[in-house]
């Protein structure tokens, strides 16, 4: 009878040790999830800030396009037929 009681006590101690180990693993998993959540939140805020910055940033390239349209036709030089023949040689 005493042997069975000792076996029950040993089984209970073993069970406690296994439960403690499982709790420690769960804590590690919870910490990992918490760290990943923080990294994800920071990345989301950075992405939103970048999108807002790009949306509100003025587009200076469009302003310069209108200045060059008027002078574009003036850059071409028409060659006489004699000049074209000289260049082909």
Phi, psi and omega per residue, in radians:
X1 nan -0.735 -3.129
X2 -1.166 -0.540 3.116
X3 -1.143 -0.691 3.121
X4 -1.168 -0.667 3.113
X5 -1.127 -0.732 3.111
X6 -1.116 -0.682 3.103
X7 -1.123 -0.706 3.096
X8 -1.122 -0.740 3.118
X9 -1.117 -0.775 3.108
X10 -1.100 -0.693 3.111
X11 -1.143 -0.678 3.122
X12 -1.139 -0.740 3.110
X13 -1.112 -0.733 3.117
X14 -1.115 -0.700 3.105
X15 -1.098 -0.734 3.114
X16 -1.090 -0.745 3.129
X17 -1.103 -0.735 3.126
X18 -1.144 -0.701 3.114
X19 -1.140 -0.683 3.103
X20 -1.099 -0.707 3.141
X21 -1.139 -0.718 3.110
X22 -1.144 -0.677 3.116
X23 -1.129 -0.700 3.114
X24 -1.120 -0.694 3.102
X25 -1.132 -0.698 3.106
X26 -1.125 -0.675 3.103
X27 -1.108 -0.719 3.111
X28 -1.095 -0.724 3.115
X29 -1.142 -0.708 3.123
X30 -1.126 -0.701 3.110
X31 -1.123 -0.715 3.119
X32 -1.105 -0.771 3.112
X33 -1.098 -0.707 3.128
X34 -1.098 -0.781 3.136
X35 -1.131 -0.760 3.114
X36 -1.132 -0.611 3.095
X37 -1.149 -0.693 3.116
X38 -1.142 -0.767 3.123
X39 -1.094 -0.726 3.109
X40 -1.118 -0.693 3.129
X41 -1.154 -0.733 3.115
X42 -1.124 -0.721 3.118
X43 -1.130 -0.678 3.117
X44 -1.147 -0.753 3.113
X45 -1.112 -0.713 3.127
X46 -1.132 -0.708 3.124
X47 -1.146 -0.722 3.110
X48 -1.141 -0.734 3.125
X49 -1.106 -0.703 3.120
X50 -1.121 -0.759 3.134
X51 -1.112 -0.731 3.117
X52 -1.138 -0.720 3.114
X53 -1.065 -0.815 3.134
X54 -1.133 -0.617 -3.134
X55 -1.232 -0.670 -3.080
X56 -1.550 -0.235 -3.125
X57 -1.228 2.270 3.131
X58 -1.182 2.596 -3.115
X59 -1.747 1.754 -3.078
X60 -1.383 -0.320 -3.099
X61 -1.172 -0.658 -3.126
X62 -1.141 -0.531 -3.133
X63 -1.180 -0.588 -3.097
X64 -1.417 -0.366 -3.105
X65 -1.103 -0.574 -3.070
X66 -1.317 -0.378 -3.110
X67 -1.293 -0.536 -3.025
X68 -1.616 -0.189 -3.103
X69 -1.173 -0.601 -3.087
X70 -1.245 -0.620 -3.058
X71 -1.570 -0.032 -3.030
X72 -1.140 -0.738 -3.095
X73 -1.229 -0.437 -3.099
X74 -1.307 -0.262 -3.063
X75 -1.371 -0.333 -3.112
X76 -1.484 2.371 3.090
X77 -1.927 2.242 3.113
X78 -1.494 2.298 3.135
X79 -1.691 2.537 3.049
X80 -1.254 2.930 3.120
X81 -1.155 -0.516 3.107
X82 -1.202 -0.695 -3.140
X83 -1.159 -0.636 3.123
X84 -1.158 -0.681 -3.140
X85 -1.163 -0.658 3.136
X86 -1.164 -0.647 -3.096
X87 -1.277 -0.491 3.140
X88 -1.274 -0.353 -3.093
X89 -1.322 nan nan
